[in-house]
Amino acid sequence: MDNWIIVGLGNPGSQYEHTRHNVGFWMLDQFAEQAGLSFKTDNRFQGELVQQIMPQAKFWLLKPLTFMNRSGQSVAALANFYKIPPERIVVLHDELDLPTGTVRLKKSGGHGGHNGLRDIIAQLGGQKDFLRCRIGIGHPGNSRQVSDYVLSRPSPDDRQQIMHGIDAAIQALPDVFNNQLDKAMNWLHSL
């Protein structure tokens, strides 16, 4: 049985809890709630952590508490401790370049300007072969507004669309763990 890490990106603290930048945390919270799991803080890995065992895989759900720009410290600590290669790490993150609520899976690639991804790549020694679950939050339309936009709350309609996308992504995860990434991608990308 393969070990995996599913890491949701976000910022700790109540002031960030409901912001667009925290949709990775939202997805992990939704997944944990559906599975009846509870996160516990683990200082060794600088994050909140819970383990889940499914028929096809054993995996860790990780919410780094290092703030977005230093997410890689937490991810690398956990991956190194359990000897989990980048190919078995799934990173859930907000994506400005996708319409609100759209979810796409992507194997490998660069950071695309996302500071959380940038730090994960750096902390994994430049390795980029982890899977990204890109959760669309839309774009404010002006690059100068991006920082304020990602750190603001979505409208109720936008939040509902994001949560709908998150539910779909959770349904696709078992295919990912069954080495049926193409099947998961085709299904998600057809929604």
Residue frames relative to the residue before (quaternion, step in Angstrom):
aa qw qx qy qz dx dy dz
M 1.0000 0.0000 0.0000 0.0000 0.00 0.00 0.00
D 0.3763 -0.7491 0.5073 0.1997 3.56 -0.77 1.05
N 0.3483 -0.6873 0.5988 0.2187 3.53 -1.23 0.67
W 0.0695 -0.7857 0.6147 0.0032 3.57 -0.99 0.90
I 0.2064 -0.7042 0.6511 0.1939 3.53 -1.38 0.23
I 0.0814 -0.7287 0.6767 0.0667 3.54 -1.03 0.87
V 0.0371 -0.8209 0.5690 -0.0303 3.54 -0.44 1.23
G 0.1939 -0.7578 0.6139 0.1059 3.54 -0.88 0.98
L 0.2853 -0.7706 0.5447 0.1674 3.56 -0.86 0.93
G 0.2472 0.7378 -0.5976 0.1934 3.51 -1.11 0.82
N 0.4496 -0.6364 0.5420 0.3147 3.53 -1.35 -0.19
P 0.4328 -0.6925 0.5036 0.2821 3.60 -0.95 0.80
G 0.6490 0.5367 -0.3906 0.3717 3.54 -1.26 0.41
S 0.5882 -0.6295 0.3921 0.3226 3.53 -1.06 0.85
Q 0.6187 0.5624 -0.3602 0.4137 3.63 1.07 -0.58
Y 0.7261 0.4032 -0.2337 0.5056 3.62 1.21 -0.42
E 0.4335 0.7732 -0.4133 0.2084 3.56 1.25 -0.51
H 0.8050 0.2843 -0.1329 0.5035 3.59 0.84 -0.92
T 0.4643 0.6905 -0.4403 0.3373 3.60 1.23 0.33
R 0.6667 -0.5231 0.3661 0.3845 3.56 -1.24 0.50
H 0.6260 0.5663 -0.3372 0.4168 3.58 1.04 -0.76
N 0.6990 0.4831 -0.2596 0.4590 3.60 1.21 -0.42
V 0.3283 0.7730 -0.5026 0.2052 3.62 1.15 0.27
G 0.5677 0.5743 -0.3913 0.4413 3.63 1.14 -0.43
F 0.6312 0.5005 -0.3122 0.5036 3.58 1.07 -0.79
W 0.6251 0.5506 -0.3466 0.4313 3.61 0.94 -0.87
M 0.6773 0.4972 -0.3020 0.4504 3.56 0.89 -0.95
L 0.6576 0.4917 -0.3248 0.4693 3.61 0.92 -0.79
D 0.6346 0.5241 -0.3340 0.4593 3.60 0.98 -0.78
Q 0.6539 0.5054 -0.3101 0.4700 3.59 0.97 -0.85
F 0.6465 0.5205 -0.3092 0.4643 3.57 0.96 -0.90
A 0.6757 0.4948 -0.2901 0.4631 3.58 0.88 -0.98
E 0.6403 0.5282 -0.3262 0.4524 3.58 0.97 -0.84
Q 0.6693 0.4997 -0.2997 0.4610 3.59 0.92 -0.91
A 0.7241 0.4195 -0.2329 0.4955 3.59 1.11 -0.70
G 0.4610 -0.7001 0.4339 0.3302 3.60 1.28 -0.04
L 0.4536 0.6877 -0.4376 0.3603 3.58 1.13 0.69
S 0.1851 -0.7696 0.6010 0.1107 3.58 -1.22 0.56
F 0.4088 -0.7136 0.5201 0.2304 3.55 -0.92 0.96
K 0.0906 -0.7555 0.6455 0.0663 3.53 -1.24 0.64
T 0.4837 -0.6535 0.4935 0.3089 3.57 -1.03 0.76
D 0.0449 -0.7734 0.6323 -0.0059 3.56 -0.96 0.97
N 0.3238 -0.7970 0.4814 0.1679 3.57 -0.25 1.29
R 0.5519 0.6087 -0.4056 0.4004 3.63 1.12 -0.51
F 0.7876 0.2926 -0.1297 0.5265 3.55 1.06 -0.82
Q 0.4127 -0.7542 0.4359 0.2662 3.57 1.30 0.33
G 0.7071 0.4206 -0.2758 0.4971 3.56 0.89 0.89
E 0.5054 -0.5592 0.5347 0.3821 3.49 -1.40 -0.16
L 0.0677 -0.8327 0.5447 -0.0731 3.52 -0.82 1.07
V 0.1070 0.7470 -0.6558 0.0245 3.53 -1.25 0.55
Q 0.3090 -0.7490 0.5579 0.1796 3.55 -1.09 0.72
Q 0.0823 -0.7716 0.6300 0.0318 3.55 -1.13 0.76
I 0.1408 -0.7658 0.6219 0.0837 3.55 -1.02 0.82
M 0.0615 -0.7689 0.6363 -0.0088 3.53 -0.84 1.10
P 0.6867 -0.4788 0.3172 0.4455 3.62 -1.16 0.29
Q 0.7605 0.4040 -0.2109 0.4626 3.58 0.98 -0.80
A 0.8244 0.0247 0.0219 0.5651 3.63 1.13 -0.36
K 0.2773 -0.6763 0.6457 0.2207 3.49 -1.40 0.31
F 0.0784 0.8297 -0.5478 0.0728 3.57 -0.73 0.93
W 0.3798 -0.6838 0.5853 0.2134 3.44 -1.39 0.50
L 0.2222 -0.7119 0.6479 0.1551 3.56 -1.05 0.82
L 0.0317 -0.8285 0.5567 -0.0513 3.57 -0.67 1.12
K 0.0630 -0.7435 0.6650 0.0312 3.53 -1.01 0.97
P 0.2953 -0.7707 0.5336 0.1847 3.62 -0.27 1.20
L 0.2385 -0.7648 0.5840 0.1309 3.55 -1.05 0.82
T 0.4492 0.7198 -0.4060 0.3396 3.56 1.27 0.46
F 0.4701 -0.6108 0.4407 0.4601 3.57 1.34 -0.18
M 0.7146 -0.5218 0.2860 0.3677 3.50 -1.18 0.80
N 0.7218 0.4910 -0.2638 0.4103 3.58 0.74 -1.08
R 0.7475 0.3271 -0.2006 0.5422 3.59 1.26 -0.23
S 0.2204 0.8230 -0.4957 0.1686 3.58 1.21 0.48
G 0.6199 0.5950 -0.3384 0.3836 3.56 1.03 -0.77
Q 0.5676 0.5946 -0.3927 0.4124 3.61 1.09 -0.55
S 0.6872 0.4759 -0.2686 0.4787 3.54 0.91 -0.95
V 0.6633 0.5115 -0.3020 0.4553 3.58 0.89 -0.96
A 0.6879 0.4837 -0.2884 0.4579 3.59 0.83 -0.98
A 0.6179 0.5468 -0.3506 0.4430 3.61 0.99 -0.77
L 0.6934 0.4624 -0.2729 0.4805 3.59 0.88 -0.94
A 0.6636 0.5083 -0.3072 0.4549 3.60 0.89 -0.91
N 0.6759 0.4889 -0.2984 0.4638 3.59 0.92 -0.85
F 0.6480 0.5329 -0.3229 0.4381 3.59 0.95 -0.87
Y 0.7841 0.3024 -0.1575 0.5185 3.60 0.88 -0.93
K 0.4096 -0.7474 0.4410 0.2814 3.59 1.32 0.21
I 0.3039 0.7408 -0.5201 0.2973 3.54 0.92 1.05
P 0.3421 -0.7649 0.5068 0.2028 3.61 -0.58 1.11
P 0.6778 -0.5046 0.3404 0.4124 3.61 -1.19 0.47
E 0.6146 0.5769 -0.3540 0.4050 3.63 1.03 -0.69
R 0.7352 0.3512 -0.2238 0.5348 3.60 1.23 -0.35
I 0.5225 0.5522 -0.4490 0.4695 3.54 1.08 0.86
V 0.1139 -0.7654 0.6319 0.0420 3.56 -0.91 1.01
V 0.1323 -0.7980 0.5864 0.0422 3.58 -0.70 1.13
L 0.1952 -0.7710 0.6014 0.0756 3.56 -0.73 1.15
H 0.1704 0.8168 -0.5309 0.1482 3.58 -0.57 1.08
D 0.5890 -0.5590 0.4609 0.3580 3.53 -1.34 0.40
E 0.1089 -0.7958 0.5951 0.0253 3.57 -1.10 0.78
L 0.3475 -0.7652 0.5166 0.1636 3.55 -0.52 1.25
D 0.7091 0.4994 -0.2577 0.4259 3.58 1.04 -0.79
L 0.6544 0.4431 -0.3318 0.5151 3.60 1.24 0.25
P 0.5607 -0.5918 0.4475 0.3676 3.59 -1.08 0.66
T 0.6558 -0.5344 0.3701 0.3839 3.55 -1.15 0.66
G 0.8274 0.2180 -0.1930 0.4803 3.55 -0.86 1.06
T 0.5512 0.5827 -0.4061 0.4379 3.59 1.23 -0.17
V 0.0957 -0.7929 0.6004 0.0418 3.58 -0.94 0.87
R 0.0190 -0.7913 0.6104 -0.0291 3.54 -0.94 0.96
L 0.2997 -0.7133 0.6042 0.1907 3.52 -1.18 0.69
K 0.0192 -0.7926 0.6092 -0.0189 3.55 -1.02 0.80
K 0.2645 -0.7541 0.5839 0.1426 3.54 -0.88 0.98
S 0.8555 0.0191 -0.0516 0.5149 3.54 -0.80 1.08
G 0.4035 0.7156 -0.5194 0.2351 3.58 -1.29 -0.20
G 0.6323 -0.5380 0.4095 0.3782 3.54 -1.34 -0.03
H 0.6612 -0.5149 0.3711 0.4000 3.54 -1.28 -0.29
G 0.2860 -0.8033 0.4860 0.1918 3.61 1.21 -0.29
G 0.6914 -0.4758 0.2803 0.4658 3.59 1.12 0.58
H 0.5370 0.6146 -0.4107 0.4064 3.61 1.27 -0.05
N 0.4044 -0.7663 0.4475 0.2214 3.57 -0.50 1.20
G 0.6054 0.5435 -0.3615 0.4554 3.59 1.09 -0.57
L 0.6660 0.4773 -0.2969 0.4903 3.59 0.92 -0.89
R 0.6098 0.5626 -0.3495 0.4352 3.59 0.99 -0.84
D 0.7064 0.4561 -0.2755 0.4659 3.60 0.86 -0.93
I 0.6104 0.5339 -0.3628 0.4591 3.61 1.02 -0.67
I 0.6454 0.5093 -0.3220 0.4695 3.61 0.89 -0.89
A 0.6662 0.5047 -0.3045 0.4568 3.60 0.88 -0.91
Q 0.7134 0.4613 -0.2609 0.4585 3.59 0.86 -0.96
L 0.6673 0.4451 -0.2993 0.5167 3.59 1.23 -0.37
G 0.5831 -0.6333 0.3517 0.3678 3.56 1.21 0.49
G 0.7113 -0.4536 0.2518 0.4742 3.56 1.11 0.68
Q 0.4931 0.6549 -0.4396 0.3671 3.59 1.24 -0.02
K 0.1594 -0.8208 0.5478 0.0265 3.55 -0.88 1.05
D 0.5033 0.7228 -0.3777 0.2858 3.57 1.28 -0.02
F 0.4290 0.6638 -0.5062 0.3451 3.58 1.03 0.67
L 0.5146 -0.6364 0.4898 0.3005 3.53 -1.29 0.48
R 0.1946 -0.7693 0.5988 0.1089 3.56 -1.03 0.83
C 0.1481 -0.7177 0.6724 0.1038 3.52 -1.05 0.85
R 0.1490 -0.8301 0.5371 0.0144 3.53 -0.17 1.41
I 0.1339 -0.8078 0.5735 0.0248 3.58 -0.50 1.23
G 0.3630 -0.7836 0.4691 0.1848 3.56 -0.38 1.28
I 0.0780 -0.7893 0.6086 0.0233 3.53 -0.95 1.00
G 0.5132 -0.6332 0.4250 0.3937 3.59 1.28 0.01
H 0.3624 -0.7103 0.5647 0.2129 3.54 -1.34 0.11
P 0.5018 -0.6764 0.4395 0.3123 3.60 -0.97 0.76
G 0.5569 -0.6355 0.3801 0.3762 3.59 1.24 -0.24
N 0.7608 0.2055 -0.1219 0.6034 3.56 1.26 -0.32
S 0.4705 -0.7137 0.4409 0.2736 3.60 -0.66 1.10
R 0.6202 0.5495 -0.3502 0.4368 3.62 1.10 -0.54
Q 0.6850 0.4814 -0.2807 0.4694 3.60 1.21 -0.38
V 0.4190 0.7540 -0.4454 0.2399 3.60 1.27 -0.20
S 0.6683 0.5178 -0.3216 0.4264 3.62 0.78 -0.96
D 0.6800 0.4654 -0.2879 0.4881 3.60 0.86 -0.91
Y 0.6386 0.5540 -0.3223 0.4259 3.57 1.01 -0.85
V 0.7173 0.4442 -0.2806 0.4576 3.61 0.72 -0.99
L 0.7144 0.4247 -0.2543 0.4945 3.59 1.16 -0.54
S 0.5913 0.5278 -0.3848 0.4731 3.58 1.24 0.44
R 0.5665 -0.5931 0.4545 0.3475 3.52 -1.31 0.34
P 0.4337 -0.6654 0.5265 0.3031 3.58 -1.04 0.68
S 0.5969 -0.5245 0.4469 0.4108 3.56 -1.26 0.31
P 0.6629 -0.4921 0.3585 0.4358 3.62 -1.18 0.32
D 0.6514 0.5067 -0.3260 0.4611 3.62 0.96 -0.77
D 0.6566 0.4975 -0.3114 0.4737 3.58 0.95 -0.85
R 0.6362 0.5208 -0.3379 0.4581 3.60 0.94 -0.81
Q 0.6395 0.5236 -0.3270 0.4582 3.58 0.97 -0.83
Q 0.6514 0.5055 -0.3133 0.4711 3.60 0.98 -0.83
I 0.6384 0.5167 -0.3231 0.4701 3.59 0.99 -0.83
M 0.6771 0.4865 -0.3047 0.4604 3.61 0.85 -0.89
H 0.6017 0.5391 -0.3559 0.4697 3.60 1.09 -0.64
G 0.6566 0.5007 -0.3005 0.4774 3.59 0.98 -0.85
I 0.6321 0.5327 -0.3207 0.4625 3.57 1.02 -0.81
D 0.6380 0.5211 -0.3284 0.4621 3.61 0.94 -0.83
A 0.6494 0.5068 -0.3145 0.4717 3.58 0.99 -0.82
A 0.6515 0.5165 -0.3160 0.4572 3.58 0.95 -0.85
I 0.6270 0.5276 -0.3378 0.4631 3.60 1.00 -0.76
Q 0.6464 0.5175 -0.3197 0.4606 3.59 1.00 -0.78
A 0.6770 0.5032 -0.2876 0.4536 3.60 1.12 -0.63
L 0.5261 0.6870 -0.4016 0.3000 3.62 1.13 -0.52
P 0.6318 0.5330 -0.3777 0.4173 3.69 0.83 -0.71
D 0.6232 0.5246 -0.3514 0.4614 3.62 1.04 -0.64
V 0.6030 0.5505 -0.3550 0.4553 3.59 1.05 -0.72
F 0.7116 0.4563 -0.2632 0.4649 3.59 0.86 -0.96
N 0.6639 0.4774 -0.2933 0.4953 3.58 1.24 -0.40
N 0.4879 -0.6825 0.4081 0.3601 3.56 1.30 0.34
Q 0.5164 0.5869 -0.4379 0.4440 3.55 1.07 0.86
L 0.0189 0.8490 -0.5253 0.0532 3.53 0.86 1.07
D 0.6359 0.5390 -0.3378 0.4370 3.59 0.94 -0.83
K 0.6392 0.5211 -0.3214 0.4654 3.56 1.00 -0.81
A 0.6596 0.4993 -0.3072 0.4703 3.59 0.92 -0.91
M 0.6645 0.5088 -0.3037 0.4553 3.58 0.93 -0.91
N 0.6631 0.5090 -0.3135 0.4505 3.58 0.87 -0.95
W 0.6662 0.4946 -0.3126 0.4623 3.59 0.93 -0.85
L 0.6887 0.4764 -0.2919 0.4621 3.61 0.79 -0.98
H 0.7083 0.4780 -0.2680 0.4450 3.57 0.90 -0.90
S 0.6304 0.5243 -0.3419 0.4592 3.58 1.27 -0.18
L 0.5546 0.6312 -0.3875 0.3793 3.61 1.25 -0.26
